[in-house]
């Protein structure tokens, strides 16, 4: 599950410093999302689950991170059908792993941009 950063490049108009800053914001948003999502899923709070997903949807679309978008939909469907705690846990763990993977990819790309613009990683 890799990312093609072509869309990010277009969104930032190929400005490496802007991409560096934007990725820093994305990483922060993603970490905040991953911290909040567990409690929301454990509470089976569908309204806040949808709201939290909506907050990061534009970021995921810009990054074309379909793997995380799909995991969100899968978990939402389990919440809708009132799945067992075990099913929710398995799906949540998958979502968390994918979120961490995305965070690592973004950090690696941010370090790449840092080298191009002489910024500390």
TIMI-2910 file (N, C-alpha, C, CB; in pm, 1 decimal, decimal comma, always signed):
<rs>
+----------+----------+----------+----------+----------+----------+----------+----------+----------+----------+----------+----------+------+
!      n_x !      n_y !      n_z !     ca_x !     ca_y !     ca_z !      c_x !      c_y !      c_z !     cb_x !     cb_y !     cb_z ! resn !
+----------+----------+----------+----------+----------+----------+----------+----------+----------+----------+----------+----------+------+
!    +81,9 !   -117,6 !     +0,0 !     +0,0 !     +0,0 !     +0,0 !    +87,0 !   +124,9 !     +0,0 !    -93,6 !     -0,7 !   +119,2 !  Unk !
!   +123,7 !   +164,7 !   -116,2 !   +202,1 !   +286,0 !   -130,7 !   +114,1 !   +396,8 !   -183,2 !   +321,9 !   +263,7 !   -223,3 !  Unk !
!   +165,4 !   +515,7 !   -178,7 !    +93,9 !   +630,7 !   -230,4 !   +166,8 !   +687,4 !   -349,5 !    +76,6 !   +736,9 !   -123,0 !  Unk !
!    +89,2 !   +736,9 !   -442,6 !   +143,4 !   +814,1 !   -553,5 !   +118,0 !   +959,3 !   -516,9 !    +77,6 !   +774,6 !   -693,6 !  Unk !
!   +221,1 !  +1033,1 !   -495,6 !   +206,1 !  +1170,4 !   -449,1 !   +181,9 !  +1269,3 !   -562,7 !   +328,4 !  +1211,4 !   -372,1 !  Unk !
!   +143,0 !  +1221,0 !   -679,8 !   +120,5 !  +1308,0 !   -795,5 !    +11,1 !  +1410,8 !   -768,6 !    +84,0 !  +1224,5 !   -917,6 !  Unk !
!    -97,8 !  +1368,1 !   -707,3 !   -206,9 !  +1462,4 !   -679,8 !   -163,2 !  +1566,3 !   -576,9 !   -332,2 !  +1387,5 !   -629,7 !  Unk !
!    -87,8 !  +1525,8 !   -477,1 !    -35,5 !  +1620,4 !   -378,6 !    +54,3 !  +1722,8 !   -447,4 !    +42,4 !  +1546,4 !   -267,1 !  Unk !
!   +136,9 !  +1676,4 !   -539,0 !   +224,5 !  +1766,7 !   -613,9 !   +142,6 !  +1870,9 !   -688,7 !   +312,3 !  +1687,8 !   -712,4 !  Unk !
!    +33,2 !  +1827,4 !   -750,6 !    -52,6 !  +1921,1 !   -824,3 !   -120,6 !  +2018,8 !   -729,6 !   -158,3 !  +1844,9 !   -905,7 !  Unk !
!   -172,3 !  +1967,2 !   -617,6 !   -241,9 !  +2052,4 !   -520,3 !   -147,7 !  +2159,3 !   -466,4 !   -298,4 !  +1967,7 !   -404,0 !  Unk !
!    -23,0 !  +2123,9 !   -445,3 !    +74,6 !  +2218,6 !   -391,3 !   +145,5 !  +2296,7 !   -501,7 !   +177,3 !  +2145,1 !   -306,3 !  Unk !
!   +102,4 !  +2275,8 !   -623,5 !   +161,1 !  +2342,7 !   -741,5 !   +313,0 !  +2321,9 !   -747,0 !   +128,7 !  +2494,7 !   -739,1 !  Unk !
!   +353,5 !  +2201,6 !   -707,9 !   +493,1 !  +2158,3 !   -712,8 !   +584,7 !  +2241,4 !   -622,8 !   +543,3 !  +2164,5 !   -854,9 !  Unk !
!   +526,4 !  +2306,5 !   -524,3 !   +601,0 !  +2387,2 !   -427,8 !   +643,6 !  +2294,6 !   -313,4 !   +514,4 !  +2508,8 !   -374,4 !  Unk !
!   +771,5 !  +2261,5 !   -309,8 !   +822,2 !  +2165,3 !   -211,4 !   +805,5 !  +2214,2 !    -67,6 !   +968,8 !  +2136,3 !   -238,3 !  Unk !
!   +825,1 !  +2343,0 !    -43,9 !   +809,9 !  +2396,4 !    +91,5 !   +663,4 !  +2387,6 !   +135,7 !   +859,7 !  +2543,2 !    +98,0 !  Unk !
!   +572,7 !  +2416,5 !    +44,4 !   +429,5 !  +2405,8 !    +75,4 !   +392,7 !  +2260,2 !   +102,6 !   +343,5 !  +2462,4 !    -40,8 !  Unk !
!   +442,7 !  +2168,8 !    +21,1 !   +415,7 !  +2026,2 !    +40,7 !   +468,7 !  +1980,6 !   +177,0 !   +479,7 !  +1942,3 !    -73,1 !  Unk !
!   +586,6 !  +2027,8 !   +213,6 !   +645,7 !  +1995,8 !   +343,7 !   +552,8 !  +2039,2 !   +457,2 !   +783,6 !  +2063,6 !   +358,7 !  Unk !
!   +506,2 !  +2163,2 !   +450,5 !   +416,2 !  +2216,1 !   +554,0 !   +282,6 !  +2141,7 !   +555,0 !   +392,2 !  +2366,4 !   +532,1 !  Unk !
!   +227,1 !  +2116,3 !   +437,4 !    +98,5 !  +2047,8 !   +427,6 !   +107,2 !  +1906,1 !   +484,8 !    +51,7 !  +2043,3 !   +281,4 !  Unk !
!   +215,1 !  +1837,0 !   +454,3 !   +232,2 !  +1702,7 !   +508,4 !   +244,0 !  +1705,7 !   +660,6 !   +355,7 !  +1636,2 !   +447,2 !  Unk !
!   +306,9 !  +1807,3 !   +714,0 !   +314,2 !  +1821,8 !   +859,4 !   +175,1 !  +1835,2 !   +920,3 !   +399,7 !  +1943,1 !   +896,7 !  Unk !
!    +90,5 !  +1913,3 !   +854,9 !    -47,6 !  +1927,7 !   +902,0 !   -122,7 !  +1795,9 !   +888,1 !   -120,5 !  +2039,0 !   +823,9 !  Unk !
!   -105,5 !  +1728,1 !   +776,1 !   -172,8 !  +1599,5 !   +753,9 !   -132,4 !  +1496,7 !   +858,9 !   -140,9 !  +1546,2 !   +614,0 !  Unk !
!     -4,9 !  +1491,7 !   +890,5 !    +43,3 !  +1396,5 !   +991,1 !    -21,0 !  +1426,6 !  +1126,0 !   +197,8 !  +1401,7 !  +1002,6 !  Unk !
!    -27,4 !  +1553,4 !  +1162,2 !    -91,5 !  +1591,6 !  +1287,6 !   -239,1 !  +1554,8 !  +1290,6 !    -75,6 !  +1739,9 !  +1310,7 !  Unk !
!   -310,0 !  +1581,3 !  +1180,8 !   -452,5 !  +1547,3 !  +1172,5 !   -473,8 !  +1396,8 !  +1181,6 !   -512,9 !  +1600,8 !  +1042,1 !  Unk !
!   -388,0 !  +1322,1 !  +1115,2 !   -400,7 !  +1177,2 !  +1116,6 !   -374,5 !  +1120,1 !  +1255,4 !   -305,4 !  +1115,3 !  +1015,9 !  Unk !
!   -274,4 !  +1171,4 !  +1323,2 !   -245,0 !  +1124,3 !  +1459,5 !   -360,2 !  +1156,4 !  +1553,7 !   -114,7 !  +1188,0 !  +1512,1 !  Unk !
!   -418,1 !  +1274,8 !  +1539,4 !   -533,2 !  +1311,8 !  +1621,5 !   -650,8 !  +1218,5 !  +1592,1 !   -573,3 !  +1459,3 !  +1596,0 !  Unk !
!   -672,7 !  +1190,2 !  +1465,8 !   -779,8 !  +1098,3 !  +1424,7 !   -760,7 !   +961,1 !  +1489,0 !   -783,6 !  +1084,6 !  +1270,6 !  Unk !
!   -639,1 !   +908,7 !  +1481,1 !   -611,2 !   +775,8 !  +1535,5 !   -627,4 !   +771,9 !  +1687,1 !   -470,4 !   +732,3 !  +1497,6 !  Unk !
!   -601,7 !   +883,1 !  +1754,4 !   -621,0 !   +887,8 !  +1899,3 !   -769,1 !   +888,5 !  +1936,0 !   -552,3 !  +1011,0 !  +1957,8 !  Unk !
!   -850,0 !   +952,5 !  +1855,4 !   -992,0 !   +969,1 !  +1887,1 !  -1079,1 !   +852,5 !  +1841,9 !  -1042,7 !  +1095,1 !  +1824,7 !  Unk !
!  -1038,5 !   +783,4 !  +1739,0 !  -1127,3 !   +686,3 !  +1674,7 !  -1161,4 !   +567,9 !  +1765,2 !  -1063,6 !   +635,5 !  +1547,2 !  Unk !
!  -1068,3 !   +523,3 !  +1845,8 !  -1093,1 !   +406,1 !  +1931,2 !  -1213,3 !   +427,5 !  +2022,9 !   -968,9 !   +374,4 !  +2015,3 !  Unk !
!  -1213,0 !   +536,7 !  +2096,5 !  -1321,2 !   +562,3 !  +2192,5 !  -1455,3 !   +573,2 !  +2121,6 !  -1293,4 !   +690,7 !  +2272,3 !  Unk !
!  -1455,0 !   +633,7 !  +2005,1 !  -1579,3 !   +649,9 !  +1929,2 !  -1632,8 !   +515,1 !  +1884,1 !  -1557,1 !   +741,0 !  +1807,9 !  Unk !
!  -1544,9 !   +428,6 !  +1836,9 !  -1588,2 !   +295,5 !  +1792,0 !  -1633,4 !   +211,8 !  +1911,3 !  -1474,0 !   +223,3 !  +1716,0 !  Unk !
!  -1557,9 !   +215,9 !  +2019,3 !  -1596,5 !   +138,9 !  +2137,8 !  -1732,8 !   +183,1 !  +2191,3 !  -1490,1 !   +153,5 !  +2247,3 !  Unk !
!  -1762,9 !   +311,6 !  +2177,0 !  -1893,0 !   +363,7 !  +2220,9 !  -2001,7 !   +338,5 !  +2115,9 !  -1882,6 !   +514,4 !  +2250,4 !  Unk !
!  -1961,6 !   +286,1 !  +2001,4 !  -2054,6 !   +263,0 !  +1889,1 !  -2129,9 !   +390,7 !  +1852,7 !  -2155,3 !   +151,3 !  +1924,4 !  Unk !
!  -2054,6 !   +498,8 !  +1852,4 !  -2109,5 !   +632,1 !  +1826,5 !  -2098,9 !   +663,0 !  +1677,3 !  -2035,3 !   +740,4 !  +1910,5 !  Unk !
!  -2198,7 !   +620,7 !  +1602,6 !  -2196,5 !   +633,6 !  +1457,1 !  -2192,1 !   +779,8 !  +1412,5 !  -2318,2 !   +565,0 !  +1397,1 !  Unk !
!  -2264,7 !   +866,0 !  +1480,6 !  -2267,2 !  +1007,6 !  +1443,1 !  -2127,5 !  +1068,4 !  +1450,1 !  -2363,2 !  +1085,5 !  +1534,2 !  Unk !
!  -2058,3 !  +1049,7 !  +1561,3 !  -1923,5 !  +1104,2 !  +1575,7 !  -1822,0 !  +1030,2 !  +1489,2 !  -1880,5 !  +1098,8 !  +1720,9 !  Unk !
!  -1847,7 !   +903,0 !  +1462,8 !  -1760,3 !   +827,8 !  +1371,7 !  -1764,8 !   +892,4 !  +1232,8 !  -1803,3 !   +677,1 !  +1364,1 !  Unk !
!  -1884,1 !   +919,1 !  +1185,5 !  -1899,2 !   +983,2 !  +1054,0 !  -1835,8 !  +1121,8 !  +1052,6 !  -2047,8 !   +993,4 !  +1015,9 !  Unk !
!  -1857,8 !  +1197,4 !  +1159,6 !  -1801,7 !  +1331,8 !  +1168,6 !  -1648,9 !  +1327,8 !  +1165,0 !  -1849,9 !  +1401,1 !  +1296,6 !  Unk !
!  -1590,9 !  +1238,4 !  +1243,0 !  -1445,5 !  +1227,9 !  +1248,1 !  -1388,1 !  +1186,0 !  +1112,7 !  -1403,5 !  +1128,3 !  +1356,1 !  Unk !
!  -1454,0 !  +1092,5 !  +1046,4 !  -1408,6 !  +1051,1 !   +913,5 !  -1418,7 !  +1165,8 !   +814,5 !  -1490,0 !   +931,5 !   +863,7 !  Unk !
!  -1525,2 !  +1243,1 !   +824,8 !  -1544,4 !  +1355,8 !   +734,8 !  -1431,7 !  +1458,8 !   +749,9 !  -1680,0 !  +1421,6 !   +761,0 !  Unk !
!  -1383,7 !  +1476,5 !   +872,7 !  -1277,8 !  +1574,1 !   +898,7 !  -1149,4 !  +1543,5 !   +821,8 !  -1248,0 !  +1579,1 !  +1047,1 !  Unk !
!  -1122,7 !  +1416,1 !   +795,5 !   -997,6 !  +1382,0 !   +725,7 !  -1021,1 !  +1335,3 !   +581,6 !   -923,4 !  +1273,2 !   +802,7 !  Unk !
!  -1145,8 !  +1336,9 !   +536,4 !  -1176,3 !  +1285,7 !   +402,6 !  -1103,2 !  +1362,6 !   +292,2 !  -1325,9 !  +1291,6 !   +378,1 !  Unk !
!  -1099,6 !  +1494,8 !   +299,2 !  -1033,0 !  +1569,8 !   +192,6 !   -884,0 !  +1536,8 !   +188,1 !  -1053,2 !  +1721,1 !   +212,4 !  Unk !
!   -823,0 !  +1517,8 !   +305,8 !   -682,5 !  +1478,5 !   +309,8 !   -663,9 !  +1342,6 !   +241,8 !   -631,4 !  +1473,5 !   +455,8 !  Unk !
!   -748,5 !  +1247,3 !   +276,8 !   -735,4 !  +1113,2 !   +219,2 !   -760,5 !  +1115,3 !    +68,5 !   -832,7 !  +1015,9 !   +287,4 !  Unk !
!   -853,2 !  +1198,8 !    +24,5 !   -877,9 !  +1210,2 !   -119,2 !   -759,9 !  +1274,6 !   -191,0 !  -1004,9 !  +1291,0 !   -144,9 !  Unk !
!   -702,3 !  +1377,1 !   -130,4 !   -585,2 !  +1441,9 !   -190,8 !   -470,2 !  +1342,9 !   -202,9 !   -541,5 !  +1564,4 !   -107,7 !  Unk !
!   -454,2 !  +1259,1 !   -103,0 !   -345,8 !  +1160,3 !   -103,5 !   -382,5 !  +1033,9 !   -182,2 !   -309,5 !  +1122,8 !    +39,8 !  Unk !
!   -509,1 !  +1026,1 !   -222,0 !   -560,6 !   +907,3 !   -290,9 !   -533,4 !   +781,3 !   -208,4 !   -496,9 !   +894,1 !   -431,3 !  Unk !
!   -561,0 !   +792,9 !    -79,5 !   -538,3 !   +683,8 !    +16,2 !   -662,9 !   +595,9 !    +23,5 !   -502,5 !   +739,9 !   +157,5 !  Unk !
!   -692,1 !   +529,7 !    -86,7 !   -812,7 !   +447,6 !    -96,9 !   -815,4 !   +336,6 !     +8,1 !   -822,9 !   +387,0 !   -236,1 !  Unk !
!   -699,5 !   +285,5 !    +44,1 !   -695,0 !   +176,3 !   +140,8 !   -752,7 !   +218,4 !   +276,2 !   -551,2 !   +127,6 !   +158,1 !  Unk !
!   -728,7 !   +342,3 !   +317,6 !   -783,0 !   +388,1 !   +445,0 !   -930,4 !   +427,4 !   +430,9 !   -701,2 !   +506,8 !   +498,2 !  Unk !
!   -965,5 !   +486,0 !   +318,1 !  -1106,8 !   +517,9 !   +292,8 !  -1191,5 !   +390,6 !   +294,7 !  -1122,8 !   +590,9 !   +156,8 !  Unk !
!  -1141,7 !   +283,9 !   +234,6 !  -1214,1 !   +156,1 !   +232,7 !  -1228,3 !    +98,6 !   +373,3 !  -1142,3 !    +55,1 !   +142,0 !  Unk !
!  -1122,5 !   +109,1 !   +452,2 !  -1128,0 !    +59,1 !   +589,8 !  -1230,4 !   +137,9 !   +671,7 !   -988,8 !    +67,5 !   +656,1 !  Unk !
!  -1240,0 !   +267,3 !   +646,8 !  -1339,9 !   +348,6 !   +716,4 !  -1481,8 !   +303,2 !   +681,5 !  -1321,9 !   +497,3 !   +681,1 !  Unk !
!  -1505,8 !   +281,2 !   +552,9 !  -1638,2 !   +237,1 !   +508,2 !  -1671,5 !   +101,5 !   +567,8 !  -1644,6 !   +230,6 !   +354,5 !  Unk !
!  -1575,9 !    +11,5 !   +568,1 !  -1597,3 !   -121,7 !   +624,3 !  -1636,3 !   -113,6 !   +771,9 !  -1471,2 !   -207,5 !   +607,8 !  Unk !
!  -1564,4 !    -34,0 !   +847,3 !  -1593,9 !    -20,0 !   +989,4 !  -1729,8 !    +47,5 !  +1010,0 !  -1483,0 !    +60,3 !  +1059,5 !  Unk !
!  -1760,9 !   +145,5 !   +928,1 !  -1891,3 !   +210,6 !   +938,4 !  -2004,2 !   +111,2 !   +911,8 !  -1900,1 !   +328,4 !   +840,2 !  Unk !
!  -1986,2 !    +25,6 !   +812,9 !  -2087,6 !    -75,9 !   +783,9 !  -2106,9 !   -171,5 !   +901,7 !  -2048,9 !   -154,7 !   +658,8 !  Unk !
!  -1998,1 !   -203,8 !   +969,1 !  -2009,1 !   -289,6 !  +1087,4 !  -2083,8 !   -218,9 !  +1200,3 !  -1869,9 !   -332,3 !  +1135,4 !  Unk !
!  -2059,5 !    -90,2 !  +1214,6 !  -2132,8 !    -14,2 !  +1315,9 !  -2281,3 !     -8,2 !  +1281,3 !  -2075,3 !   +128,2 !  +1329,0 !  Unk !
!  -2310,6 !     +8,8 !  +1154,1 !  -2450,8 !    +15,5 !  +1110,3 !  -2526,0 !   -114,6 !  +1136,1 !  -2457,5 !    +49,4 !   +962,4 !  Unk !
!  -2457,7 !   -225,3 !  +1113,3 !  -2525,6 !   -353,9 !  +1131,4 !  -2514,5 !   -407,8 !  +1274,1 !  -2468,8 !   -455,5 !  +1034,9 !  Unk !
!  -2459,6 !   -322,5 !  +1361,4 !  -2443,6 !   -359,3 !  +1501,5 !  -2368,1 !   -491,6 !  +1517,2 !  -2580,0 !   -368,8 !  +1568,8 !  Unk !
!  -2253,3 !   -495,8 !  +1454,5 !  -2168,2 !   -614,8 !  +1455,8 !  -2119,4 !   -645,2 !  +1597,3 !  -2048,3 !   -596,1 !  +1361,3 !  Unk !
!  -2067,6 !   -764,1 !  +1612,1 !  -2015,3 !   -806,7 !  +1742,1 !  -1892,5 !   -723,8 !  +1779,4 !  -1980,1 !   -957,4 !  +1740,1 !  Unk !
!  -1862,3 !   -723,7 !  +1908,2 !  -1744,8 !   -652,1 !  +1957,3 !  -1617,7 !   -706,1 !  +1892,1 !  -1735,1 !   -663,4 !  +2110,3 !  Unk !
!  -1614,0 !   -836,5 !  +1869,2 !  -1496,4 !   -897,9 !  +1806,7 !  -1478,4 !   -847,9 !  +1663,2 !  -1509,0 !  -1051,6 !  +1808,0 !  Unk !
!  -1588,0 !   -842,3 !  +1588,1 !  -1579,4 !   -792,6 !  +1449,9 !  -1534,4 !   -646,5 !  +1447,1 !  -1715,8 !   -807,3 !  +1378,7 !  Unk !
!  -1590,4 !   -566,7 !  +1536,5 !  -1550,5 !   -426,4 !  +1543,7 !  -1403,3 !   -412,5 !  +1579,6 !  -1636,1 !   -352,1 !  +1645,4 !  Unk !
!  -1358,8 !   -491,0 !  +1675,5 !  -1218,9 !   -484,9 !  +1718,6 !  -1124,8 !   -519,0 !  +1603,3 !  -1194,7 !   -580,8 !  +1836,6 !  Unk !
!  -1156,9 !   -624,6 !  +1529,5 !  -1073,0 !   -665,9 !  +1417,4 !  -1066,5 !   -555,9 !  +1311,8 !  -1126,0 !   -796,1 !  +1355,4 !  Unk !
!  -1181,4 !   -498,8 !  +1279,4 !  -1186,7 !   -392,9 !  +1179,3 !  -1115,9 !   -267,2 !  +1228,6 !  -1331,6 !   -361,0 !  +1143,4 !  Unk !
!  -1133,2 !   -234,7 !  +1356,1 !  -1066,3 !   -118,3 !  +1413,9 !   -914,9 !   -136,5 !  +1411,9 !  -1114,8 !    -94,1 !  +1557,7 !  Unk !
!   -867,6 !   -254,9 !  +1447,8 !   -723,0 !   -281,4 !  +1444,3 !   -668,6 !   -264,6 !  +1303,5 !   -692,4 !   -423,1 !  +1495,9 !  Unk !
!   -743,5 !   -311,2 !  +1203,9 !   -701,8 !   -294,7 !  +1064,7 !   -693,9 !   -146,9 !  +1028,3 !   -798,8 !   -367,8 !   +970,1 !  Unk !
!   -795,9 !    -71,8 !  +1066,3 !   -797,4 !    +71,5 !  +1038,5 !   -679,7 !   +140,8 !  +1105,3 !   -929,0 !   +133,9 !  +1085,4 !  Unk !
!   -651,6 !   +105,4 !  +1228,2 !   -539,7 !   +165,6 !  +1301,5 !   -405,9 !   +132,9 !  +1234,7 !   -539,1 !   +116,7 !  +1447,5 !  Unk !
!   -388,9 !     +7,9 !  +1192,9 !   -264,9 !    -31,2 !  +1124,3 !   -248,0 !    +45,3 !   +994,0 !   -264,0 !   -182,2 !  +1096,7 !  Unk !
!   -356,5 !    +58,6 !   +918,9 !   -350,4 !   +132,6 !   +793,2 !   -322,1 !   +280,7 !   +818,4 !   -481,5 !   +116,1 !   +715,1 !  Unk !
!   -381,3 !   +334,9 !   +924,3 !   -355,2 !   +473,4 !   +960,4 !   -210,3 !   +496,3 !   +998,9 !   -444,9 !   +515,1 !  +1073,6 !  Unk !
!   -153,9 !   +404,1 !  +1074,1 !    -12,3 !   +413,4 !  +1111,2 !    +77,4 !   +400,0 !   +988,0 !    +23,4 !   +304,9 !  +1214,9 !  Unk !
!    +38,2 !   +310,1 !   +898,8 !   +114,1 !   +293,4 !   +774,8 !   +112,3 !   +423,2 !   +693,9 !    +56,4 !   +176,7 !   +690,9 !  Unk !
!     -4,8 !   +483,9 !   +682,8 !    -15,7 !   +610,5 !   +610,3 !    +68,6 !   +718,1 !   +678,0 !   -162,8 !   +655,5 !   +601,4 !  Unk !
!    +63,2 !   +725,2 !   +808,8 !   +142,0 !   +823,1 !   +882,5 !   +291,2 !   +805,5 !   +853,9 !   +114,9 !   +811,1 !  +1033,1 !  Unk !
!   +337,1 !   +681,4 !   +850,5 !   +478,3 !   +653,6 !   +820,1 !   +514,1 !   +695,6 !   +677,4 !   +508,4 !   +504,0 !   +839,7 !  Unk !
!   +424,5 !   +669,2 !   +582,8 !   +448,6 !   +710,5 !   +444,6 !   +458,3 !   +862,4 !   +434,2 !   +337,2 !   +658,2 !   +352,6 !  Unk !
!   +370,3 !   +931,6 !   +503,6 !   +371,0 !  +1077,4 !   +500,4 !   +496,5 !  +1133,3 !   +564,6 !   +247,8 !  +1132,6 !   +570,2 !  Unk !
!   +538,8 !  +1072,2 !   +673,7 !   +660,7 !  +1117,7 !   +741,2 !   +782,5 !  +1097,6 !   +651,2 !   +680,1 !  +1042,5 !   +874,7 !  Unk !
!   +788,0 !   +985,9 !   +583,2 !   +899,5 !   +959,8 !   +491,4 !   +900,9 !  +1062,9 !   +379,0 !   +889,9 !   +817,0 !   +432,8 !  Unk !
!   +784,6 !  +1092,3 !   +324,8 !   +777,4 !  +1190,3 !   +216,3 !   +811,8 !  +1329,7 !   +267,8 !   +637,1 !  +1190,3 !   +152,2 !  Unk !
!   +770,1 !  +1360,5 !   +388,7 !   +801,5 !  +1491,3 !   +446,7 !   +953,0 !  +1506,0 !   +465,9 !   +727,6 !  +1510,1 !   +582,2 !  Unk !
!  +1017,4 !  +1399,5 !   +508,9 !  +1162,9 !  +1403,1 !   +523,7 !  +1230,4 !  +1424,7 !   +388,4 !  +1213,8 !  +1272,9 !   +588,2 !  Unk !
!  +1173,9 !  +1365,3 !   +284,4 !  +1224,5 !  +1385,7 !   +148,7 !  +1218,7 !  +1533,7 !   +112,4 !  +1143,5 !  +1302,0 !    +46,9 !  Unk !
!  +1103,2 !  +1596,4 !   +136,7 !  +1088,8 !  +1739,1 !   +107,2 !  +1181,0 !  +1823,2 !   +195,1 !   +943,1 !  +1783,2 !   +126,6 !  Unk !
!  +1199,7 !  +1782,1 !   +319,1 !  +1289,1 !  +1855,7 !   +410,1 !  +1428,7 !  +1862,5 !   +350,7 !  +1293,5 !  +1788,9 !   +550,2 !  Unk !
!  +1473,4 !  +1752,2 !   +292,7 !  +1605,2 !  +1751,1 !   +229,8 !  +1615,1 !  +1842,6 !   +108,9 !  +1640,5 !  +1611,8 !   +189,2 !  Unk !
!  +1505,5 !  +1859,5 !    +39,9 !  +1502,8 !  +1944,7 !    -80,1 !  +1500,7 !  +2093,5 !    -45,1 !  +1381,0 !  +1910,7 !   -165,8 !  Unk !
!  +1443,6 !  +2125,1 !    +69,1 !  +1428,7 !  +2267,1 !   +104,5 !  +1515,0 !  +2307,2 !   +224,1 !  +1282,9 !  +2298,0 !   +134,8 !  Unk !
!  +1604,4 !  +2218,8 !   +263,9 !  +1696,2 !  +2245,3 !   +375,7 !  +1623,3 !  +2277,0 !   +506,2 !  +1788,3 !  +2360,5 !   +340,4 !  Unk !
!  +1527,3 !  +2191,5 !   +538,9 !  +1452,8 !  +2202,4 !   +665,0 !  +1490,9 !  +2083,4 !   +753,4 !  +1296,8 !  +2206,6 !   +639,7 !  Unk !
!  +1486,3 !  +2103,0 !   +884,2 !  +1508,8 !  +1987,6 !   +971,7 !  +1392,7 !  +1889,6 !   +959,3 !  +1525,9 !  +2032,6 !  +1119,1 !  Unk !
!  +1422,5 !  +1761,7 !   +954,2 !  +1318,8 !  +1659,0 !   +942,5 !  +1248,5 !  +1648,4 !  +1072,6 !  +1376,4 !  +1522,9 !   +901,1 !  Unk !
+----------+----------+----------+----------+----------+----------+----------+----------+----------+----------+----------+----------+------+
</rs>
